[in-house]
Amino acid sequence: MGRNFFHLHLVSDSTGETLITVARAAAALYSGLSPIEHVYPLVRSERQLDRVISEIENEPGIVLYTMVDQHLAKKLQAACEEQSCPSLSVLEPVHNLFQSYLGVVTTPRAGAQHVLNSDYFRRIDALNFTMVHDDGQMTENLDQADIVLIGISRTSKTPTSIYLANRGIKTANIPLVPRVPLPANVPHLKHPLVVGLVASPERIVQIRQNRMLALNANDKDASYIDRRAVAEEISEARKLFDRHDWPVIDVTRRSIEETAAAIIDLYRSHKAAQEIA
């Protein structure tokens, strides 16, 4: 029996690490169900929140958040109620329990659970880089990335990029779109490790169908969910990766964590080879 998918929106005014950990621990308890994660770190302004709310409206699902700014938190909560999306401030019940027992009012600070050391700032820098280089944006300075992920639509490029960024690795990702060439500088990148992501046609079709259902989209572009067309996309992607000798990871049966772990192993070897050279 195939797995069913649901949208899970994780909204944080910090790195989003706490939310990711809690959400995945909860989701793991539901066999046969897999979340399609949408992670929004460093949401600290109304403009940023408006973009998040727009994404939630496009792909309704469960919304978990950690936000110190009560104005932003209430705005998000109201938007979720309007869309009939269940939402929860993940840390609020814990804060209330601590406060009732300790009798001390908290001092709200975004990201206060993280120690402000060099590692923390490295992760914030990586997250900022990753967010502005998501989905083929800002390709002119890709050589500043540590890792560049390339793959067709629905190969988990964005959540994997954010997961890596949370570990201080600057990650860009580029979608492969039929009949659209790669940015000209990608084959000539020297510094970053370039990794190709693939999945089985069945997996891609299933995720794309779920996405279209969530968006109430029609089938104007039937090739997007046609198994033969998807298989051709994957075949062309593999040929591209082979041509440039880029390592390939099949994400079909891998969690985001497993994919990221495999990429980190490749990255360590890549760095070691660069140091020797």
PyMOL commands that set and color helices and strands:
alter all, ss='L'
color gray80, all
select helices_A, chain A and resi 17-27+46-58+70-82+92-102+118-132+134-136+139-144+157-165+186-188+201-215+222-225+227-243+256-276
alter helices_A, ss='H'
color red, helices_A
select strands_A, chain A and resi 4-12+33-40+62-66+87-89+147-152+171-176+193-198+248-250
alter strands_A, ss='S'
color yellow, strands_A
deselect
rebuild
show_as cartoon
